[in-house]
Each structure stands twice: as C-alpha cells, then as structure tokens.
Amino acid sequence: AAGVIQSPRHLIKEKRETATLKCYPIPRHDTVYWYQQGPGQDPQFLISFYEKMQSDKGSIPDRFSAQQFSDYHSELNMSSLELGDSALYFCASSAKGPNTGELFFGEGSRLTVL
Amino acid sequence: ILNVEQSPQSLHVQEGDSTNFTCSFPSSNFYALHWYRWETAKSPEALFVMTLNGDEKKKGRISATLNTKEGYSYLYIKGSQPEDSATYLCAFRSTNAGKSTFGDGTTLTVKP
C-alpha cells in the first residue's frame, strides 16, 4: 500500500540558504500536517492543511512558509536557514470524509544546516 | 477552535513505575480519539484508535480508556521501561471537522 512520501530524505544546507521539503500524502488523503523534531527535542507541530487551505498553525517561524497544492501534496519552504533549523521534519496525512482520522506519517526529512 | 489538552507536559519516572497521563477534549461532536507514541528520530507509531464511550484498549503494558461524556482519555503504562521513553500524542476527531486536532503531547522519560 502507498505510504506518505517525503523528499528529500536528507538535505544539507548552509546558514542563510533556502530549503524546500516536499510531502506526498497517501492517495485520497486531503489533510497534511507538518512537524519538526530537533535533536533530543520534543516534536513541535508546525502547520496543517485541509483541502488545500491552511487549517492550524503551530510553532512555525516566520521564515518558513508552506502550502498544499491542487494534487494535495504539500511543500514546506524554509528561508534564511539557521543552525537551529537542523531537525527531522515529519509530514502526516489523513483521509477525506467522515472517518476516524488516523494519521499516517512519512519517514521524515532530515535537514542539516551547517 | 477545538481545545485538546494533555497533561502533564512531561513526566520522569523510574524503571518499573506505573504511570498515566491524560488527554482532554471537547465532549460534544466526538468521533474518534487517537493515541500515538513518538520516539526521538523515528516516525510516530499509532497506538490506539478509540471511538466508543467506555472503550478500553490494551497493547502489551500500555492501555487506554475513553470517556466521551466528560471528554477525557487516560493512557496507562504498567511497569515502565526505558524503551517507553517517548512523547505520547493524542489526536481528537470531531464529527463536523475534516481534520484531527492534536494535543501538545506528554513526554515520558523512564530512568533505568
């Protein structure tokens, strides 16, 4: 069965550069969530999208932006990267319609800022 | 805005201790409640999905209960082990929302 696909799996950038992470939800899933987990830190909710509209916003820095496209994939854009942005970024999706709303998580994208 | 709260925010216990924590959610329009375990540097693991008032689910040493009338779920861990150290997230799904609302999580640290 198809799972949530995140790309790239690993990314190395330098300070002040820009990075883009992509998330491809499971087919027919309309909701996407982004989480950040820094080294040794608790996961932090960043932002979520439902039917291509931003639905909830968490601890997402102003330097970051995200959107969900017409095919339901989502991109997280991070600019002016800082060392503290080094983290695992997880994306999750859930299905359309009335259902229990179980989230399916991707394997994560590891961003290293040098 | 749906308010989902988890308490405590963090918990430190000794190996062998039993522990429990709480997820509070709106008591109206309940559809489902999920518990996830999130270990550092790993994808979260789905533990339980609970849909009926009075549900009790068990997975090894971990169990959960659900009270939809008063809007809370408890997660219990019996005889905590260091490998139980993780952040435990609950997610609430209402009947009239197309998305789930997460709590901020309870971070459990089990010391050997």
Interface residues (C-beta under 8 A of the other chain):
Chain A: D30 T31 Y33 Q37 G40 Q41 D42 P43 F45 S48 Y50 E51 S55 D56 L88 F90 A92 S94 K96 G97 P98 N99 T100 G101 E102 L103 F105 G106 E107 G108
Chain B: Y31 A32 H34 Y36 W38 T40 A41 S43 P44 A46 V49 T51 T87 L89 A91 R93 T95 G98 K99 S100 T101 F102 D104 G105 T107
